[in-house]
Amino acid sequence: MLDSGDIGPGQDRTTTVEKGSFSIARCTCGWYGPARRTRGVARDDAAAHATARHSPSDTSDSSDSPD
């Protein structure tokens, strides 16, 4: 099992678990990824989830607003 390291209060943690010949990425927030044949791809799923869902967003960025 791989985890995302030390976490503080209120932070989520991603892990990978083995189910037979498959690896599945999971997060403490309740998310889980698809079953993958390779651990590396499951780890990539977990990293992408953590980046997309649990990164602090910068609300001062106005690049989405029209100029």
C-alpha positions in Angstrom: 0.0 0.0 0.0 1.3 3.5 -0.9 0.1 6.5 0.9 0.5 10.2 0.3 2.6 10.9 3.3 2.0 12.7 6.5 -1.2 14.6 6.6 -2.5 17.2 9.0 -6.0 17.6 10.4 -8.7 17.9 7.8 -6.4 16.7 4.9 -7.2 13.7 2.8 -4.9 10.8 2.1 -4.6 8.7 -1.0 -3.6 5.0 -1.0 -3.4 2.1 -3.4 -4.8 -1.3 -2.5 -4.3 -4.6 -4.1 -7.4 -6.6 -5.2 -6.2 -9.8 -6.8 -4.1 -8.8 -9.8 -5.5 -5.3 -9.8 -4.5 -2.1 -8.0 -7.0 0.5 -7.0 -6.3 4.1 -5.9 -8.5 5.3 -2.9 -8.8 8.5 -1.0 -10.0 9.2 2.5 -12.6 11.6 1.0 -14.4 8.5 -0.4 -13.1 8.7 -4.0 -11.7 5.6 -5.6 -10.3 5.1 -9.1 -10.8 2.3 -11.6 -9.0 -1.1 -11.2 -5.7 -1.0 -12.9 -3.3 -3.8 -13.9 -0.2 -1.8 -13.0 0.5 -0.1 -9.6 2.1 2.9 -11.3 -1.1 3.8 -13.2 -3.1 3.5 -10.0 -0.6 5.8 -8.3 -0.9 8.2 -11.2 -4.7 8.1 -10.7 -4.3 8.9 -7.0 -1.8 11.8 -7.7 -4.2 13.3 -10.3 -7.1 13.1 -7.9 -5.1 14.7 -5.1 -4.0 17.5 -7.4 -7.4 18.1 -8.9 -9.5 17.8 -5.8 -7.4 18.6 -2.8 -5.0 21.3 -3.9 -5.5 24.7 -2.4 -7.1 26.9 -5.1 -5.7 30.4 -5.7 -8.8 32.6 -5.7 -6.8 35.7 -6.6 -6.2 34.4 -10.1 -8.4 36.2 -12.6 -7.3 34.3 -15.7 -10.8 32.8 -16.1 -12.5 36.2 -16.3 -12.8 38.0 -19.6 -10.4 41.0 -20.2 
